[in-house]
């Protein structure tokens, strides 16, 4: 019997997840498919009933359901609990579990650095910022600050993860070894020309990580590279959170480079 998986969100828009996971199922020879399920908020409960009754094997969860879906799962991992959001549903011992592979996706490219940064600044205060805070905690990066235009939102994350909040206007006075952008600044569309950091204010030798992956090279990353910083593209986070989902659902590892090339091709096709 074909094992069904999919992604829920509203509006769902274009997602790279079906291409990634269907490629993965085909690669390992699994009789499975991954579909897109646009799900308005008022239909989430009905979807979760369907998840149980139709024995759907797994689902990716995106905006606006990452928090509200928590009330429908049986168990949650420590990661999901600490972030306060679920982006992955999977079955274990007859129970629906919620995981947050965004944390894994954020952490993995940093694990691959020659040396972990000793200090970091998170820009933004949404769900991705919470995932970044959890990832930095897993990596034992101790000196972490968070900055957001609305300081009170940064202070909530600072309290929950024992970090330091700084004023948005003062963010570039800090000298972090790692800057993680979790804001939508630089994203394709109306925000593409914007950057959350001034081109002439990057700390020398810092690593700049932008979770925006469309466009692949945001203004922030282009200017950071020009300033001599090492950069990490948002596609790396998306790739590794997807690989982690694939492992949860199949118990198999998908070839990282083959998956990366597929996603790059998909972004190129998308324009």
C-alpha positions in Angstrom: 0.0 0.0 0.0 1.3 3.4 -1.0 2.5 5.4 2.1 1.0 8.9 2.0 2.8 12.0 3.2 2.3 15.7 2.6 2.5 19.3 3.7 -0.2 21.4 5.3 -0.3 25.2 5.4 -2.4 28.2 4.4 -1.9 29.7 2.0 0.5 27.0 0.9 1.9 28.6 -2.2 4.9 27.0 -3.9 6.7 24.5 -1.8 10.0 22.6 -2.5 9.0 19.8 -0.1 7.0 17.6 -2.6 9.9 17.6 -5.0 12.4 16.8 -2.3 10.5 14.0 -0.7 9.1 12.4 -3.8 12.7 12.3 -5.1 13.8 10.7 -1.9 11.1 8.0 -2.0 12.0 7.2 -5.6 15.7 7.1 -4.8 15.2 4.5 -2.0 12.6 2.5 -3.9 9.8 3.1 -1.4 6.1 2.9 -2.5 5.3 6.3 -1.1 4.2 9.7 -2.3 4.2 13.3 -0.9 1.4 15.7 -1.6 0.5 19.3 -1.0 -2.6 19.9 1.2 -3.7 23.5 1.4 -5.4 23.6 4.8 -7.2 26.7 6.1 -7.0 27.1 9.9 -10.7 26.1 10.4 -10.0 22.8 8.7 -7.0 21.7 10.8 -9.0 19.6 13.2 -10.6 17.8 10.3 -7.2 17.2 8.7 -5.9 15.7 11.9 -8.9 13.3 12.1 -8.0 12.3 8.5 -4.3 11.9 9.6 -5.4 9.3 12.1 -8.2 7.6 10.2 -6.4 7.3 6.8 -3.1 6.4 8.6 -1.1 9.1 6.8 2.5 8.3 7.5 3.9 11.8 8.0 3.3 15.4 7.4 5.3 18.7 7.2 3.6 21.6 8.9 4.1 25.2 7.9 2.5 28.6 8.6 0.0 29.1 10.2 -0.3 25.7 11.8 3.0 25.1 13.6 1.6 26.1 17.0 -2.0 25.2 16.7 -1.2 21.6 15.6 0.4 21.0 19.0 -3.1 20.4 20.6 -3.8 17.5 18.2 -0.6 15.4 18.7 -0.2 12.7 21.3 3.5 13.4 22.1 6.1 16.0 21.4 9.9 15.9 21.3 11.9 18.1 23.7 12.9 20.2 20.7 9.3 20.9 19.7 8.4 21.7 23.3 11.2 24.1 23.7 10.5 25.9 20.5 6.8 25.8 21.1 6.1 24.8 17.5 5.8 21.6 15.4 6.9 21.4 11.8 6.8 17.6 11.4 4.2 14.9 12.3 5.3 11.2 12.5 4.1 8.0 14.0 5.9 6.2 16.8 4.5 3.3 18.8 0.9 4.0 17.6 1.1 7.7 18.7 1.3 10.9 16.6 4.5 12.7 17.6 5.4 16.3 16.8 9.0 17.3 16.1 10.7 20.5 15.0 13.3 19.7 12.4 13.8 23.4 11.8 16.1 23.2 14.8 18.1 20.4 13.1 18.1 22.3 9.8 19.4 25.4 11.4 22.1 23.6 13.4 23.5 21.2 10.8 25.3 23.8 8.6 26.9 25.3 11.7 28.1 21.9 12.8 30.0 21.7 9.5 32.0 24.8 10.3 35.7 24.3 11.2 35.0 26.0 14.5 31.8 27.0 16.1 31.3 30.7 16.8 31.6 31.8 20.4 28.9 34.5 20.1 25.8 34.9 17.9 23.0 37.4 17.2 19.6 36.3 16.1 17.7 38.9 14.0 13.9 38.5 14.4 11.6 37.1 17.0 9.2 34.7 15.2 9.1 30.9 15.1 12.3 30.7 13.1 14.1 32.8 15.7 13.0 30.4 18.4 14.3 27.5 16.3 17.6 29.4 15.9 17.8 29.9 19.7 17.1 26.2 20.3 19.8 25.3 17.7 22.4 27.5 19.3 21.6 26.0 22.7 22.1 22.5 21.2 25.4 23.6 19.9 26.5 25.1 23.2 27.0 28.6 21.9 26.8 30.6 25.1 26.9 34.3 24.2 23.7 34.8 22.2 21.7 38.0 21.7 18.4 38.6 19.9 17.2 41.8 18.3 13.8 42.6 16.9 12.0 45.8 15.8 9.5 45.1 18.6 11.8 44.7 21.6 9.1 43.0 23.7 9.0 40.0 21.3 12.8 39.7 21.5 12.5 39.8 25.3 10.1 36.8 25.3 12.7 34.7 23.4 15.5 36.0 25.6 13.5 35.0 28.7 12.6 31.6 27.4 16.1 30.6 26.2 18.1 32.7 28.7 19.5 35.0 26.1 20.1 38.8 26.0 17.8 41.1 24.1 19.1 44.2 22.5 17.4 47.1 20.8 17.0 46.8 17.1 18.7 50.2 16.7 21.7 49.0 18.7 22.1 45.6 17.0 25.0 46.6 14.8 26.9 47.9 17.9 27.3 44.3 18.9 30.2 42.3 17.5 28.9 38.8 17.1 30.9 36.0 15.5 27.7 34.7 13.9 24.6 36.7 12.6 21.5 34.7 11.8 18.7 36.5 9.9 15.3 35.0 10.6 13.4 38.1 9.4 11.8 38.2 5.9 14.0 41.1 4.9 15.6 40.1 1.5 12.9 37.7 0.5 11.8 37.6 -3.1 9.1 40.2 -3.8 8.6 43.5 -2.1 11.4 42.9 0.5 14.1 41.6 -1.9 16.0 44.9 -2.0 16.2 45.1 1.8 18.8 43.8 4.3 18.7 43.7 8.1 22.4 44.8 8.4 24.4 47.7 6.9 27.0 46.6 4.4 29.8 48.5 6.2 29.0 47.2 9.7 29.8 43.5 9.6 32.2 42.3 12.3 35.5 41.2 10.8 35.6 37.5 10.0 32.0 36.8 11.1 29.7 34.1 9.7 26.4 35.4 8.2 23.5 33.0 7.9 20.3 33.9 6.2 17.4 31.5 6.4 15.7 33.2 3.4 16.3 30.9 0.4 14.5 32.7 -2.4 16.5 34.4 -3.8 19.4 32.0 -3.0 21.8 34.9 -2.6 20.1 37.6 -0.7 21.3 41.2 -0.4 22.5 40.4 3.1 24.6 37.5 1.9 26.0 39.3 -1.1 27.1 42.3 1.0 28.5 40.0 3.8 30.6 38.1 1.3 31.9 41.3 -0.2 32.9 42.3 3.3 34.9 39.1 3.7 32.5 37.2 5.8 31.7 33.5 5.5 28.1 33.0 4.4 25.5 30.3 4.8 22.5 30.2 2.4 19.0 29.5 3.6 18.7 26.6 1.3 21.0 24.7 3.6 18.5 25.0 6.5 15.7 23.9 4.3 17.7 21.0 3.0 18.7 19.7 6.4 15.3 20.1 8.0 13.9 18.1 5.0 16.5 15.4 5.4 15.7 15.1 9.0 12.0 14.7 8.2 12.9 12.0 5.6 14.8 10.1 8.3 11.9 10.2 10.7 9.5 8.9 8.1 11.6 6.2 6.5 14.5 5.4 8.8 16.8 6.1 5.8 19.3 8.8 5.0 18.8 10.6 1.7 22.0 11.6 -0.2 22.7 15.1 0.9 24.4 16.3 -2.3 21.9 14.8 -4.6 19.1 16.4 -2.6 20.9 19.8 -2.7 21.3 19.6 -6.5 17.6 18.8 -6.9 16.6 21.8 -4.8 19.0 24.1 -6.7 17.5 22.9 -9.9 14.0 23.5 -8.6 14.9 27.0 -7.5 16.4 27.7 -10.9 13.3 26.4 -12.7 11.2 28.6 -10.4 13.2 31.5 -11.5 
